[in-house]
Amino acid sequence: MNKLTIGIISALALAGTMPAKAQFKLVNPVPQNIQSTGFAQLPQCVNIKTSNNRDNSFAVAALKNGIRVESNAKYTITLGIKGDKCVKAYAKHLPKKAEGYWLSINDKGAIIIGNDEEGLFYGVQTFLGSIAKGKLETGTVADWPDVDFRGTVEGFYGTPWSHQARLSQIAFYGRNKMNTYIYGPKDDPYHRDQWRKPYPTEEGNRIKELNEVAKKNGVNFYWAIHPGVDIKWNNEDRDNLINKLEMMYALGIRSFAVFFDDIWGEGAKADKQAELLNYVDNNFINRHKDISPLIMCPTEYNKAWANDEKGYLRTLGTKMNKDIRIMWTGNSVVHCIDKESMQWINSRIDRKAYIWWNFPVSDFVRDHILLGPAYGNGKDIASDVSGFVSNPMEHAEASKVSLYGIADYTWNMKAYDAKTDWLKGIEDLLPGNTEALRTFALYNKDLGQNGHGFRREEGEELKDIAAAAVKGDSKAIEEINTKCIQLKNACDLLLADKSNKELIRELRPWLLQAKNLADYGTTVVMMNQGNNIINFNNLYQQAKSIQEQMFELENSDVRHALQPGIKVGTKVMLPTLHKLFTLAVDNYNKQNGTNLSNVAEYMPYKLTSNVEQLRLLPISIKNTNVNVAPSNEVINWQKDGFVEIETEHVVMLNGMDFNFDVENIADKFKLEIMTNGIWQPISLSMNKHNKTLVNAGREIDGLKAKKLRLTNTSGEDLKVYFRSFKFATK
């Protein structure tokens, strides 16, 4: 069999389920113009004809890597870029677009011509991806991207991707015609906290390798620096920044970004940022001549945070060089992008915004794995954006499900179909176990309650069945049972899958929880149906045991101590099963005069707040500790703003602390505990060993509390981070 790329293998796998006439459309992204004429026999080997000046082309290398090449082969593939002698006769067919290409395939050979090296590379990828059922589809393709810069930004909080994960991502981008990877992991110290210092040799060499591999895949490797946390607006730090960029240039980097997100204070001044970036643009970017346009991420990177009266964005728009791209997340930190929002931001920054889409990133919902489709963005914004990159999860392989769709969306917006691409993306990621991964993914789309209020569709196919089931419909209950059996079988297949070990490693905690969910479901169904073999009490104990196992798995995941949990099917399936459990127990108690507990899921704590960025944060329980989920962004905590936590039952407290990442802040807040119906103030002090940790006074220990409340009493609005907020109970 021919040596084929992963893209070819994916196309072959898909061929069994899709109409033959649509094979070109299986190429990802979907090409702009297709004229399919049928199929030709796939040649066993090919001869490559190109101009001498293309010998070192990464497009030619990709073709040679994808199919066996022999000089005497009868099937000839001629390829080159506009101006090359061997393809001069075909230049008239080229779309007049950057990265555009024209491809023609017949039974004798193929012609691939690109407007540039990138276009030629993409033409090669389409040729390789057009192979299906051992045959080659014939016809022509004229193609180009809608968006100039397309790809990802590794900009999440949490564990950065491994080197191997990044290499895999870059190869994935090349196959799917994404041309941008922005390296900006928040937990890389040489990107942010120690931005002035050079990379150690070993780490620098890894970045150098990433950049070299990116070039071979038609990807711009953008290295980002984040100086805003402690930058000083003086010549010394200006030189420090230039020196660091020069160091990265010496490693081979030719694309750069400067981030000022998630900060406040001196580093957040628009005029200073503009002045500095103009200096970088004039004295570094433009001086080298071979560097891509500079990208910056502003401090006010979404509409909800933009203070139009103070004019931060307008200052950037008027004072900063027009060739510098400005990133934007939309109407809020996590939000889909539409025409109206693009018009709003573009009019203020006096250029087309560069979209940083916070999906499928999960650093604010780490208890969920996000395997749903990429949808919700406008299909009419191609001309309004200068770039569009996705911020993925720390789970690199799992992120590819959504990234597959984002690649298609940014290439050909009007033709984009989220559901179709989602299914294709699953097939591409795990061709040998596609149906199992699809079944599992159905229950891992939504984010659950989160501080940004961003939700996704999940369980849409279950809603009617679920509604009927909780009303006692026997057919619906049996259908729930069938879904649970299917889910368990899918998890078993995936746990045993060896074709993509890294993906299964990432998914494993959620696969185990999904098995618990499925077992819980079949048990609850039997409780509602009656069972002649297993009596109700045994089923009841089994269901309670599974509930406990689910809880234990939730709390055994200590990768993120402040946001523990492993959640699956939380939007429809799990709530439905809990309702069926309660229904079965209530019916049994009524018929038998018993008083078995009908509580299926218990969260005795409720959070309320008039601080907009805090009011939706979920609460978790780990042993005797109660945690409010942290927030990654700067919190604008207005004067007299409060956070209040109420318990369903009185609890005895055993200490409390919080960390807002600000020194000497204890005296700006008031902590109160409601005990015996009276609000009692509790002293606050800074921890001696951790300069930003605030401890509650020892008088809190042993208090029987119904509520606790923390209020900003400083008399002014405060900017803080919400790193942690927890208390202990006895």
N, C-alpha and C positions, 0 to 999 in steps of 0.2 A: 504493500500500500504506500502511496505517496507520503512523504514527510509533510505534514500539514500543521499549520498553526492552530492554537486553541480556538481562534475565531472560526476556522474551517470546521473543526470538530463540532463546535456549537451549531453551525449551520447544518451539518449532517444530521445531528441529533434532532433538530427541529423539523427536518424534512419529512419525517415520518408522520407528522400530525398536521402539516399545513399544505394547502393546495400548491401544486407544482408551479402554476403560473405566477405565484406571488414570491418566488424565491429571492429575487432581487430585493424585495421589500424586507426580507429577513436580515439583510445586511444592516448592521447598526453603526451609525444612525441611518434612518430611512433616507435614501437619496432624494434630491430635489426633483430630478426628471429621469424617468426610466422608459425605455422602449425595449421590451422583452420580445424576442422572436422565436424562442424555443430552447431546445437543449442540444448539446453536442457531447460526444463521448469524451470523458475526462482523459487527457493524455497522461501517459505514464511518466513522461519527462518533457521538459521544454527547453528551447533554445532562447537565450536572451540577446536581443539586439539593442544597443544603446550607443550613444556618443561616448568618445573616450573620456570626456570630462565628467562623466557620470560614474566612473569606476568606483569612486569612494562615496557614492550617494547612499544615505541610510535607507532610501526607498528601494534601491536595487538590492541592498543587503537584506531587507525584509522579504523581498520576493524570493531571493535565493534561499532564505531560511524557511520559507513556506512551501516550496515545491521543488522537486528534484530537477536539477539543471544539467543538461548534457549538450555539448557543442554541436553534435550531429543530430539532435532531435528535430523532427519534422515540424512540430508545433512551435511557432516563433512568437515571442512576446516582445514587441518593440515599445520602448519607453524612453521618455525624456521630458524636459521642461520646455516651455515656450522659448524659441530661439535655437534649440538643438536641431541640427541638420536632419537627423533620422526621423523626426516627427514634424518637420516644417510643414508638410502637406496637410496636416490635421489641425494646425493651429487655429484655423477658422472656426472650428467647433468649440473651442474653449470658452466657457463662461468668463466674462470679464469681472472676475471676483478674486480677491486674495484667497489663497488656499483652495481655489477651484481646480477641477480636473475634468477631463473627458475620457471615457473608457468605451472601447468597442471590442466585442468578443464574437468571433465566429468559429466555425469548425476547423479553420486553418491556423488561426492565431489570434492575437489580441494586440490592441494599441492602447497604451496608457500615456496620456500627456497631461502635465500639470502646469498651472500658471507659475508655480514656484516649487521648491523642493518639498515643502509641506503638502502642496496639492498633489504632487506625484506620489508621495507616500500614502496619502489617503486613497488615491486611485488604486494603488497596489492592495491596500486593505480591503477595498470593495471587491477587487478581482478575487482575492483569496476567500473572502466571505461568501462569494456567489456560488461556490461549489456545493452541490447537494445530490444525494442519491448516486454518488459516483459519476455524475455527469456535470457538465459545465453549462450554465445558462448562457445563451447567446443574446446579443442585443447591444444597446448603447446606454450609457449613463452620463448625464451632464450634471455636475454636482458642485456645491459650495456651501459654506457655513453661514447661518444667519448672524451669529455673534462672533466677534473677532477673537475674544479670549474666553475659553471654555474649560472648566475643570474643577479643581478642588482647592481649598485652603485647609491645611492641617492646623486649625486654630482653636481646637477644643481644649478644655481643662481636663486634667487627668493624665493617665499613663500615655506618653507619646507612642506612636507606632514604632515597631522594631525596624531595623534596617531592611530585613528581608520583606517585611510587610510593605515598606515604601517601594522597594524594587518591584514587587508584584503589582502594586498600584500603578506605577508608571507604565509597565507593560500593558496593563488593562486600559489606561488612557490612550495609549498608542493605537490599540486595536479598535477603540471606540471613538477615535477622532477628537479626543479632548487634548488641547494643546497647552494647558496651564496647570502647574502644581505649585502652590505657594506654601513654602515651608515656614510655619510660624507656630510651632507647638508651645503653649504657654509654660510648660514645665521644662523647657530647654533653658538652662541658666544663661547660656551665651547668646540667646535670643532676647532675653528680658532682664532678669535680675543682675546678671553680670555682663551686660551688653558691651561694655568697653573692652573686655578681655578677649584675647584670641582663643580659638578652639584649640584644645590639646591635639597633638599630631594625629592620633588615632581617630578622633571624632572628625577632625578636618578632612581626613582621607575618606571617611565614609560619605561626607557631604560631596566631596569631589566625585566619588563614584556615582552617587545619585544623579549628579548633574550630567555626567558623561552618558549614563544609561538613558536619561531623559532626552538628550540630543538624538540618540539612535531611534527614539520613538516619537520624534516630532513634538516633544513637550518642552515648553519654556519652564525651566526650574527657577522659580522666584524664591530668593532667600530674603526673609523678612527679619527686621530688627525692631525691638520695642524699647525705645529709650525713655519713654514718657514718665515712668515711675519716679525717677530721681534725676532727670536731666537738669542741668544748669544752663541758663541761656547766656553762655559766655564763649569766648573764642576757644578755650581749652576743651569744652565738651563738643563744640562744633568740629574741632580737629579730631577728637576721639571718635566721633561718628564717621567722618571721612576715612580715618585710618582703618577702622573696622571694615568698612565697605571695600577699601583697597585690599585688605587681607582676603576677603571673600572673592574679589575679582582675580587675585593671584591664584586662587583655587580653581578658576575657570568659570565662576558664576558670571552671568551676563544679564540677569534680570533681578531687580531689587524692589523691596517694599519696606515702608516705614510705618509702624503701627503706633497709634496714640489712643487705643481703646481701653475702656475699663480703668480709667484713672481720674483724678481730680487734682486741683491745686495748680502749681506753677506749670506743670507739664501740659495742662489742658488749655492754655491760652492760644486762641486762633491766630493772632498776629505773629506770635513767636513761632508757632508751628509753620506758618506760611513762609516766614523769613528764613527759617532753617532749611526747609525743603527746597526753596528756591536756590539757596546756596548749594545744596547737594545736587540739584538738577543742573545748575550752571557749571559747577566746578568738578563734578564727578561724572554724572550721567552723560551730559553732552560732550564732555572732554574726550571720553573714550570712543565715541562714535559707534561702537558695536553693541550697545546696551539697549534693552527694551525700555519702553516708557515706564517711568517711576510710578509706583502705586502707593497711596497712603490710606490708612484707615483712620478716620477722624474720631474725636472723643464723642461728639454728638452724632452717632452713626445710625440713628433711627429717629423717626418723626416724633415719637412719644417723648424723647429726651431733648429734642431740639428746642432751644429757647429763641424763638424768632425775634423777640424784642431786643435781646442782647446781640443778635446777629452773628453768632459764631460761624454758621454755614456761609452766610453772605460774605463774611470776611475772607474765608478760604476761597470763595468764588472769585472775588475781585482782586485779591492780593497774590494768590498763588499761581505760578506758571500754568498756562492752559494745557500743556502737554502732560501734566501730572494727573493721574487717575485718582478719583476719590471713591472709596468704598461705602456701601449703604446696605442696611439689612431690611429696610422697608418701614412700615408704619410703627413697628415695635421691634424689640430684639429678635423675636421669632415670629415671622409673618410672611405670608405669600405676597408676591409683587404684582401690581396691576398698573394699567395705563395712567390712572389718576395719580397714584403715588409717585410714579416716575416723573410726571409733569411737575409735581410739587417740588421734588428734590432738584431736578435739573434746572429749574428756574432760579434756584438759590445758589447753586454751586457753579452756574454758568458753564456747564459741560455735561456730558452724559455720565451718569453715575455708574459705578462698577459694583455689581450686586454681589454681596456676601450673603448667601442664603443659608440660614441656620437649620438645615435639614440634610441628612437624618441625624445630626448631632444629638447625643443623649446625655451630655455632661450635667444636665439639670434634671434628668429623669433616669438615673443610673440603674434603677430597679427594672427598667424595661429594655428590651432589645427591639430595634425598629427595623422591620422587614417589609414595610409597606411600599406602595408605589409613590413616585414623585408627582404630585399634582397640585393644582391650585393657583399656579402662576399664569398670568395672562399670555395668550398666544399672539398678542398684537404689540409686544414691547421690544421686538428685535431692534428696531431703529432708535430706541430710547436708551439703550444700555451700551456701555463701552466694554463690558465684560460681565460674565456670570459664573461664579464659582460656588460650589457647595461645601459646607462645613460638615464632614462626615462624623461618624462615631469613632471612638477609640478602638472599636472592633472593625479592623480594616477589611477583612474578607466579607463579613456580613454587610458592610456598607455598600458593597458592589451591587446588591439588589436594587437599591435606589439610584446609585450612580449610573447604572446602565440606562435608566430612563432619563436622567439629567443630561447625559451625553446626547441623546436623541432630541430632547427638547431644545437644547441650545443650538443644535445644528439645523433643525428644520421644525420650527415652532408650529406652523399651521397644520402640518401633517401629524403632529404628535398625538398619540393615543396612550394615555397613562396605563390603562389596564393591559393593553396588548404588550406594551414595553415591559411591564412588570412580569408578565408570564415569560416573555423572552429572556429577561434578565435572570430569572430563577433557573431557566433552562441552561443559560450560558454558564452560570455559577456551578451547577451540580447536574450535569446532563444525565448521569446514571441513576439519579434518584429525584428527578424533578417533581413528581407528584407528591412525594413525601415532604419535600421542602415547601411546596406550595401549601399543603395542608397545614403544616406547622406555622407558616408565615401568616395564615389567615387569623391566627390568634395573637399575633405580635406586630400589630400595625399602630395601635393607638399609644399615646404617651402617658395616659392616666392624668390625674390631677397634677398640675404643675404651676410654678410661679408665673409662667408666661401665658397661661390659659390657652396654649396651642394644642389642639386636639386633631385627631385623624379618624377617618372612618374605620370601623372594625366591627365585624359581626353583622354587617348589613343583611347578609343572607340568612341570619338566624333570628332576626327581630320578630317576624310574624310567628315563627315556630315557638320562640321563647314566650311570647305573649299568650299563645294558645296553651302551652304546657303549664304555665302557672295558674291557668284557669281549670286545669284538670283534664285537658284533651289528651286522650290516651295515645292517639296517633302521633301527636306532637311530642309527647314524652318519649315515645319509642324512637322518634327521629333524633331527639337529643342524645339518646343512648347510642344510636348509630354514629353520630358525629364524634362522640367520645371514643368509641372503638376505633374509628378512623384515625383520630388524633394519636391515640396510644400506638397503633401500628406504625404510623409515620415516625414517631419518636424512636421506636425500636429500630427501624430501618436506618434512620439518620445516625443514631448512636453507634451503629455497626459499620457505617460508611467509612471507607479508607481512601476514597478518591480525592477528598479535599480535607485533610486532617486538621488544618488550621481553622477552617470554617467550623468544623464540628467541635473543636476545642473552645472556640468563642461561644458557640451556642449551647454547650453542654449544661450549664446551670439552668438555663431556660428549658432545655429538653427534659431534664429531670423534673422540673416543676410542672411542665405540661403533662408528663406521665401521671404525676399526682393529681392534676386537674381531671384527667381522663378517668382515672380510677375513682375519684370522688364522684364524678358524674354517673358512672355505671352503678355505683352503690346507691346514690340518691334516687336514681330511676327505679331500682329494685324496691327501695323503701316506699315509693309511690305506687308501684304496681302490685305489691304483695308477692311473696315468694314462699312456695310450699316447702322448699328445702332449707332455706335459711330464715330463721325467725326474725322478727322486726328488731328485737333487742340486739341481736348479733350484728345486724346491718347498721343499727344506730351506733354501736360501739366502733364498727369499722369506719363509718363516716367521720366520727369524732377523731379517731386515730389518724385518718388521712388529713383532716384539718390541722392536727398537731404537726404532722410531718411537713405540711406545706409551710407552717409557721416556723418550724425549725430550720428548713432550708432557707427561708427568707433571712433568718438571723444568723445563719452560719456563713453567709457571704460577707466576709470582712474586708473585701477589697476597698470598699468605700465606707469607712466606719460611721461617717456622719449621714450617709444615705444608704443604709443597708436594704436588702430586699431583692427578691427574684419574682417578678410578677408576670403572669400569662393570662390572656383572655379576660382582662379586667373590665372591659366595656360592656360585653353582653353575656358571654358564656358563664363566667364565674358568678356574677350577680344572679343569673337565672338559676344556677345550681344551688346557691344559698337559699333562694326563695323556695325552691322545690324541697330542700331539706326542712326548712321551717314549716312548710305546708304539710309534709308527711308527719312530722313530729306533732304538730297541732292536731291533726286528724287522729293520730294514734292516742294521744292524751285524752281527747274527747271521747273516743270509743271505749277506752279501757280505764278511765279514771286515774291515769298516771300523771306525773308532773315532770317528765323529761325536759331538760333544757332545750329550747328551740333556737338558741343563739348560734348563728352560723359564722359570723365574722364580727369581731368585737374591737372597736376603737373607742376607748373611753375618753379621748381628748379631742377638743374642738378648738381651732385657732380662729380668731377674728382680729382684724387690724384695719386702721384707717390709713395705713401706709400702703399705697397702691401696689408696690413691688413685693410686698410681703403677704398680702391677704390670701393668696392662693397656695402658699407653700404647704406641702403635706407634712404630716407628723408621722414618725416611726417610733417603735418601741423595741429596744434591744435589752433583754434581761430586765434590770430595774431602771434603766436609763431611758428617758424620753427625749427625742431629738426633733428639732425642726430642721427640715432640709435646708442646706445652705444655698446661697445664691451666688453666681459667678460675677455678676455685674455690680457696678457702683449703685448703692441705694441712696435715693434722695429722701431722707427721713425728715419730714417737716416738723417744725416746732409743735409741741403738744401731741405729736403722732405717737401712737401706742401699738403694742402687740399684746394680746390677751389670750391666755389659754385656760379653758374651763374643763374640769373633769366631771364625768358623769357621777362618780362616787368620790367621796372625800378620800384623799391620799395623804400619807405621812411623808414629808419631804426629808431629804438627806443630802442636801447640797445642791448648788446650782452655779453655772458659769456661762459666759458667752464671750465670743471673740469677734470684734468688728474691725480688726486690723488697723486700729488707731490707738496710739499711745495716749495715756492720761485722759481717758474718756469717761472714767467711772463717775465723775461728779456731774456729768451732763445728762445722766439718766436717773430716774427714780424707779425702784423696784418695790412692788406692793404684793402682799399675799392676803387673800381673803380667807380668814379663819374665824369660825363661829359667827359668820355674817358681818365681820368687821375687817376693813382693809388695814393691814399692818405693814408699815414701811420696813424695808430690810436694807441694811447698809451694803454699800458696794465699794470695792477697793481693787486696785490693780495688782495682779500677780507679781511676786518678786522675781520670778524666774522667766516669765513670759511677758514682755512689755505691753502686749496688746490683749492679754487675757484678763477679763474682769471676773472677780469672785464675789459671790454673795457672802454676807456675814454669817458667822456660825449660829446666830440666833434663828436662822432658817431651819436648822436641824431639829427634827421632831415636831415641827408645826403640821397640824392637820389642815390641809388646804383644799378649797373648792375651786379657786381661781388664782392665777398669778398675772400680773400686768407690769409691763416695762414701758415707761413713757419718756420721751425726749423733753426734758425740763430746762434745757439750756437757754431757751428764749430765742433761738434761731434755728434755721434749717441746717441739718448736718448731712454731710456726705460720708458714708461709711461703706465697708464691705460687710456682708453677713456671712462670715466664715463658719460660725457655729453658734448654736443656742441650745443648751440642754440642761436638764435637771434630773436628779436621782430620787427614787422613792424607796421606802422600806417595805 
